[in-house]
Amino acid sequence: MSENKSGASRRSFLAGAGAAAGMTGLQITIPGIALAAGFPERPITLVVMYSAGGGTDTIMRKIAQEMADAQGWNVNVINKPGAVGGIATQFVGGQRPDGYTVLGGANYNRFVRVLGHADFTPWKDWVPFKAANALASWSVAADSPHQTMNDVIAAAKANPGSVTISTSGTGGVWHELAMIIANMAGVELKYVPYKGGKPATLAGLQGETDIAGGGLHEHIDLIRAGKLRNLCHTSIEDITLDDGTVLPSIASIIPEARALLPVGATYNFMVKRDIPPEAMQALADGFVAAVNSDGFQELLKAKFFQPDIKIGEEADREGALMEAVTVEIFNKFKDQIGADVKTAEELGLPKPEDFDAWWPPEGYTPPPIKSGA
């Protein structure tokens, strides 16, 4: 697949620590443009659940910029990483439900309930707006002795648990996908959590871990610069860069993985379900306009994200399905999570194969967003 083509499939993906919170601020304003009548009448705060510089942060700040450009709004962006999104979620959840504080998140925030960090239902008590998908990636430093994925597999089989891989947090999407890939390869790894994709990438680059786990979008600039070497990613086919460098799909190494691909992360705005309907509609309209903007689409193409807008019941449904998939995976690999994991029965979720017959569940009400948003 060529770097200058849209490439990876736009199909929906079936996948997606610590208590200390960091905080990084940015205010995006467009001088000289009057605020729209009605909502919003003051600045909006977008709270990103992972650290600055990672994939979630990159996506959220670009959406905020494009919303400001298109709508004439003031948008403040801050980071509150920790507990796989739990810190930011708790903060936003504690604010007045007026639409002025929005959660900038990933993976439909499905990990917090599965890991017992929260007792709410992400796709029922919150309203997600989906912007895009991302591919998982395993990369190593240029001077790593592991030249290929097969080298990693051989080393891990020779000494189980000796090969380390960074993740963006215990129980997060890159941890989840690393466990899935390792299971397919028949190896046991040691997972080292960091507070976001950027520090996880730097850990692999600087030799703190043998492998940098994360998203291809987080690795691609370092790959192009020759500082990281990609071992595999979770697109359904290999990716060929303009200079001829081939980034191998995990399917070219483990053919049976093809049935699961493509798989990776998702990126979502999330607002409390009880915010005023007019505020929810305005945010939905602004979000869709931002994601459809040329500037946002250029970012997706450059970083190998895949555009995939979902709002309303369509987004709720995908969020619920992903949570059901995560529950099954985390219970299968419970010994590798290192934390309590809720069961599907405890969360009132079906098995993934029974999901179509289960949706919509009793008591579910779609969010009040017009279909034309």
C-alpha positions in Angstrom: 0.0 0.0 0.0 1.4 3.4 -1.0 2.0 6.1 1.5 0.2 8.6 -0.6 -3.0 6.7 -0.9 -5.8 6.3 1.6 -4.8 2.7 2.0 -6.0 1.0 5.1 -9.6 -0.2 5.3 -12.2 2.1 6.8 -14.0 -0.8 8.3 -14.8 -0.5 12.0 -12.2 -1.8 14.4 -13.0 -4.4 17.1 -10.6 -3.2 19.7 -9.3 0.1 21.6 -2.5 3.4 35.0 -1.5 5.0 37.6 -3.3 7.6 39.7 -1.1 10.6 39.3 -2.4 13.2 36.8 -0.4 15.5 34.6 -1.7 18.6 33.0 -0.7 20.5 29.9 -2.7 23.5 28.6 -3.4 25.1 25.2 -6.0 27.7 24.3 -7.1 27.8 20.7 -8.8 31.1 19.7 -9.7 32.8 16.5 -9.5 36.5 17.0 -12.1 38.8 15.5 -14.7 36.1 15.0 -17.9 36.5 17.1 -19.2 33.5 19.1 -22.2 31.9 17.6 -25.6 32.8 19.0 -26.7 30.5 21.8 -24.4 27.6 22.7 -21.5 28.2 23.3 -21.5 31.6 25.0 -18.2 31.0 26.6 -15.0 28.9 26.0 -15.3 25.1 25.9 -12.7 23.0 27.7 -11.6 19.8 26.1 -10.0 17.4 28.6 -7.7 14.8 26.9 -7.4 11.6 28.8 -3.8 10.8 27.8 -0.6 12.7 27.9 0.5 15.4 25.4 2.1 14.2 22.2 0.4 10.9 21.9 -2.2 9.8 19.3 -5.3 10.8 21.3 -3.8 14.2 22.1 -2.8 14.8 18.5 -6.3 14.0 17.2 -8.1 16.0 19.9 -6.0 19.1 19.5 -6.5 19.1 15.7 -10.2 18.7 16.1 -10.3 21.6 18.6 -8.3 23.7 16.1 -10.6 22.9 13.2 -13.7 23.5 15.4 -12.3 26.9 16.3 -11.6 27.7 12.7 -15.0 26.6 11.4 -17.3 27.7 14.2 -15.5 30.7 15.7 -15.4 29.1 19.1 -12.8 29.3 21.9 -11.6 25.9 22.9 -9.2 25.2 25.8 -7.3 21.9 25.6 -5.8 20.3 28.8 -4.4 16.9 29.5 -5.3 14.8 32.5 -3.7 11.3 32.0 -3.9 8.4 34.3 -5.9 5.2 35.1 -6.5 4.4 31.4 -8.7 7.5 31.1 -10.2 7.3 34.5 -8.7 10.6 35.9 -10.0 12.7 33.0 -13.3 11.0 33.0 -13.8 11.6 36.8 -12.9 15.3 36.3 -15.3 15.8 33.4 -18.0 13.8 35.1 -17.7 16.1 38.1 -18.4 19.3 36.1 -21.7 20.8 35.5 -23.5 19.0 32.6 -23.8 22.0 30.4 -21.7 21.0 27.4 -18.8 23.3 28.2 -16.5 20.5 29.5 -15.9 17.7 27.0 -13.9 14.5 27.3 -11.3 14.0 24.6 -10.9 10.3 24.6 -10.1 7.1 22.8 -11.7 3.6 22.4 -15.1 4.7 23.6 -13.6 4.9 27.2 -14.5 1.2 27.5 -11.6 0.2 29.8 -12.6 2.2 32.9 -15.7 0.0 33.6 -14.1 -3.3 32.7 -11.2 -2.6 35.1 -13.5 -1.3 37.9 -12.3 2.3 37.7 -15.9 3.5 37.3 -19.4 2.2 37.7 -21.1 4.1 34.8 -21.8 2.7 31.3 -19.7 4.7 28.8 -22.1 4.2 25.8 -25.3 4.7 27.9 -24.4 7.4 30.4 -22.2 9.4 28.0 -22.6 10.3 24.3 -19.6 9.5 22.1 -18.7 11.1 18.7 -16.2 9.0 16.7 -13.6 10.7 14.5 -11.1 8.0 13.3 -9.3 4.7 13.8 -5.6 3.9 14.2 -3.4 0.9 13.6 -1.4 -0.8 16.3 2.4 -1.0 15.7 5.4 -2.8 17.2 8.7 -1.0 16.5 12.3 -1.3 17.8 15.3 1.2 17.9 17.4 1.2 14.8 20.3 -0.5 16.7 18.1 -3.2 18.2 19.3 -6.8 17.7 15.8 -7.7 16.7 15.7 -7.1 13.0 12.3 -8.7 12.3 9.2 -9.8 14.1 10.5 -13.4 13.8 13.6 -12.4 15.8 11.4 -11.2 18.6 9.3 -14.4 18.5 12.5 -16.6 18.6 13.9 -14.6 21.6 10.6 -14.7 23.5 10.2 -18.4 22.9 13.8 -19.1 24.0 13.3 -17.1 27.3 9.6 -16.5 28.1 8.9 -13.1 29.7 12.4 -11.7 28.9 11.3 -9.5 26.0 9.8 -6.2 27.1 7.2 -4.1 25.3 6.0 -0.6 26.3 2.2 0.2 26.4 0.3 3.4 26.9 -1.1 2.0 30.2 -2.1 -1.2 31.8 -5.4 -2.3 30.4 -5.3 0.2 27.6 -5.8 -0.5 23.9 -2.1 -0.9 23.0 -1.8 -3.3 26.0 -4.9 -5.2 24.8 -3.6 -5.5 21.2 -0.1 -6.4 22.3 -1.6 -9.3 24.3 -3.6 -10.4 21.3 -0.6 -10.3 18.9 1.6 -12.1 21.4 -1.0 -14.8 21.9 -1.2 -15.3 18.1 2.6 -15.5 18.0 2.6 -18.0 20.9 4.9 -16.0 23.0 5.0 -14.5 26.5 6.1 -10.9 26.9 6.7 -8.5 29.7 4.4 -5.4 29.4 5.7 -2.1 30.8 3.0 0.6 31.2 3.6 4.3 30.5 1.1 7.2 30.7 0.3 7.6 27.0 1.6 6.7 23.6 4.4 9.3 23.4 6.3 8.1 26.5 5.7 4.5 25.4 7.3 5.3 22.1 10.2 7.0 23.7 10.7 4.0 26.0 11.4 1.8 23.0 13.5 4.4 21.2 15.7 4.9 24.2 16.1 1.2 25.1 14.0 1.2 28.2 12.0 -1.6 26.6 13.0 -4.0 23.8 9.9 -3.0 21.8 8.0 0.2 21.4 4.3 -0.7 21.5 1.6 1.8 20.4 0.1 3.2 17.3 1.6 3.5 13.8 0.8 7.2 13.9 3.1 7.5 17.0 6.0 5.7 15.3 5.8 6.8 11.7 7.9 10.0 11.9 10.7 8.1 13.8 10.4 5.3 11.2 10.8 7.8 8.4 13.8 9.3 10.2 15.5 5.9 10.5 15.4 6.0 14.3 12.8 3.2 14.7 12.3 0.0 12.6 8.8 -1.3 12.3 8.3 -5.0 13.0 4.6 -5.2 12.4 1.3 -3.3 12.3 -2.3 -4.3 12.2 -3.4 -3.2 8.8 -4.6 -6.1 6.6 -1.7 -5.6 4.2 1.9 -4.3 4.1 2.5 -0.6 3.8 5.1 0.7 1.4 6.5 4.2 2.1 7.7 6.6 -0.6 11.3 5.6 -0.1 10.5 1.9 -0.6 10.6 0.9 3.0 8.1 -1.9 3.6 6.2 -1.9 6.9 5.0 -5.5 7.4 1.4 -6.4 8.3 1.2 -9.0 11.1 -0.8 -11.0 8.6 2.4 -11.4 6.5 4.1 -13.0 9.5 1.2 -14.8 11.1 -1.3 -15.6 8.4 -4.1 -16.6 10.8 -4.2 -13.0 12.1 -5.8 -11.9 8.8 -9.3 -12.7 10.1 -8.9 -10.1 12.9 -7.6 -7.3 10.8 -7.6 -4.3 10.6 -7.7 -3.7 14.3 -6.6 -0.8 16.5 -7.7 2.3 18.4 -10.6 4.7 18.0 -10.8 8.4 18.9 -13.9 10.0 20.4 -15.3 13.2 21.9 -17.6 12.2 24.8 -20.1 14.4 26.6 -22.4 13.6 29.5 -25.8 12.3 28.3 -27.7 14.8 30.4 -26.3 18.0 28.8 -28.9 20.3 27.1 -30.0 18.9 23.7 -29.2 22.1 22.0 -25.6 22.0 23.3 -25.3 18.3 22.3 -26.5 19.1 18.8 -24.1 22.1 18.4 -21.2 20.0 19.6 -22.1 17.2 17.2 -22.4 19.7 14.3 -19.1 21.3 15.2 -17.4 17.9 15.6 -18.5 16.6 12.2 -17.5 19.8 10.4 -14.1 19.6 12.1 -13.5 16.0 11.2 -14.6 16.6 7.6 -12.2 19.6 7.2 -9.3 19.5 4.8 -6.8 20.1 7.6 -8.0 17.2 9.7 -8.1 14.9 6.7 -4.5 15.8 5.8 -3.4 14.9 9.4 -5.1 11.5 9.1 -3.4 10.7 5.8 0.0 11.8 7.0 -0.2 9.7 10.1 -2.0 6.6 8.7 -5.2 7.2 10.7 -8.4 6.1 9.0 -11.4 8.5 9.0 -14.5 6.9 10.4 -17.2 9.3 11.6 -20.0 7.9 13.8 -22.5 9.8 16.0 -25.8 9.0 17.6 -26.9 5.4 18.0 -24.3 4.1 15.5 -21.5 5.3 17.9 -23.3 4.0 21.0 -23.6 0.6 19.3 -20.0 0.3 18.3 -18.9 1.5 21.8 -21.0 -1.3 23.4 -19.7 -3.9 21.0 -16.1 -2.9 21.7 -16.7 -3.1 25.5 -18.1 -6.6 25.0 -15.0 -7.6 23.0 -12.7 -6.1 25.7 -14.5 -7.9 28.5 -13.9 -11.3 26.7 -10.2 -10.5 25.9 -9.4 -9.2 29.4 -11.0 -12.2 31.1 -9.1 -14.5 28.8 -5.8 -12.8 29.7 -6.7 -11.8 33.3 -3.3 -13.0 34.6 -1.5 -10.6 32.3 -3.7 -7.5 33.2 -2.5 -7.4 36.8 -5.8 -5.9 38.0 -9.3 -6.9 38.8 -11.4 -7.5 35.7 -15.2 -7.4 35.6 -17.1 -10.2 33.9 -19.7 -9.8 31.1 -22.3 -10.9 33.5 -21.3 -8.2 36.1 -21.5 -5.6 33.4 -24.7 -6.8 31.8 -23.0 -7.4 28.4 -23.5 -10.3 26.0 -20.7 -12.4 24.4 -19.5 -10.7 21.2 -21.1 -13.4 19.0 -24.5 -12.7 20.7 -24.3 -8.9 20.3 -26.5 -8.4 17.3 -29.4 -10.2 18.9 -28.8 -8.2 22.2 -28.7 -4.7 20.7 -30.4 -2.4 21.7 -30.6 -3.5 25.3 -33.6 -2.8 27.5 -33.7 0.7 28.7 -31.4 2.2 26.0 -32.4 5.5 24.5 -30.6 7.0 21.5 -29.1 10.5 22.1 -31.1 13.5 20.9 -29.0 14.2 17.8 -30.6 14.9 14.5 -29.6 12.5 11.8 -28.3 15.2 9.5 -25.5 16.2 12.0 
